[in-house]
Amino acid sequence: MIEVRPVETARDRRDFIRFPAKLYRTDPHWAPPLWREQKRLLDPERGPFFRHGEASLFVATRDGQPVGRISAHIDRRRDEIHADGKGFFGFFDCEDDREVAQELACSAEAWLRSRGCTSIEGPFNFTVHDDLGVLVEGFDSIPYVLTTYNKPYYARLLEEAGYQKVIDWHAFRTDPEMAMSGWPHRLDELRERVLRRPSFEIRQIDLEEFDENAQLVKRVFNSAWEDSWDHVPMGDAEFLEIAEGLRHLIIPELSFFAVVDGVPVGFVVSVRDPNPALRRARGRLLPLGWFHLWRTLSRRGRFRVMLLGVLPPHRGRGYEIVLYTEVIFRAIELGYPEAEMSVVEEGNVTMSKAFSRFPCERYRTYRIFAKRLRP
């Protein structure tokens, strides 16, 4: 018999957080989160989402053993901007069992319906700026930091529960061999033309002036992403907290501003990928997890271009191409073996066109699903 219960006790919370470790214990590609950070994220007293949202966590059990989990949540800050009656689900993990998936979905839907929501969308953990989507393409490697990985059957379970696709997001990958063998000369010409402009410069992000640089990134981020799908501007405190959490992953030599007449008009932020180390450490820092993590972060391993954006008035002038190419040129010179650029929404024509000129492959797709909620 399947039972779905809200997370209320310490045991419930432990079952919710630890269930993925059980589900993926034999999967060669799954990388666990850092468990103590997962606890903080889901704690209403400490998690940054709970400053502007509310959530309920649910665990499904069969004969007392966890077989699935899901969250239902409402983002009040988003409601102030969009006011479209949407509620959301996230942290969806489930055995390949249609009944379990439908019972989890029903629990999340009922919680949102009771709060006046007219539709449900997800998965988001918790917002569009966090881990998002169901992986529907690209199951053959360990995911990069802060990206989703799941079993191939997840999309089918959601579709069987009445959910439909809303939008896809893509991840792109390149390495030195791919980049150098397919590098178009026109990119070099365009890059050099932009770099010769006296008003333009590339300014490296300085971790010694971290808070000031983070504020600059936030201002450009909120403006550059304002037309993006379901974007909600971030406040100072939230952005700085997220930035602080990434501080030790940021690669300064691969993170910089595009500056015109002394004013930042775009930026790129690249981060080291700790997931291979977290997999070896099983998500724990003790007793030896810290060593695996330190060794990975001290090496020039694979990295993720996590954020790249240019302010709308400055798009189409070659700055995006300069940012892409500068990252790859520097990465090759420094000996980095692989890079991921993610995630890019399928409707982002500017970014898609830029990547079509670039020697890389689209290798992963993440899908957002939605369903109308009947009164």
Protein Blocks (a to p, Z undefined) as FASTA:
>chain_A
ZZddddfbfmlmmmmmmmmmmmmmmpckbccddfklmmmmmmmklmmklmmpccdddddd
eehiafbdcdddddfklmmmnonopacdehiacdddfklmmmmmmmmmmmmmmnopabdc
ddddfbfklcedjdfehjabccdehiacddfklmmmmmmnopacfbdcddddddfklmmm
mmcfklmmmmmmmmmpmkbccddddfklmmlmmmmmmmmmmmmmmmpghiacddfklmmm
mmmmmmmmpcfklgccddeehiafbdcdddddfklmmmmnnopabfklmmmmmmmmmpcc
ddddfbgcddfklgonommmmmmmmmmmmmmmnopabdcdddddfklmklmmmmmmpccd
dfbdcddddddddZZ
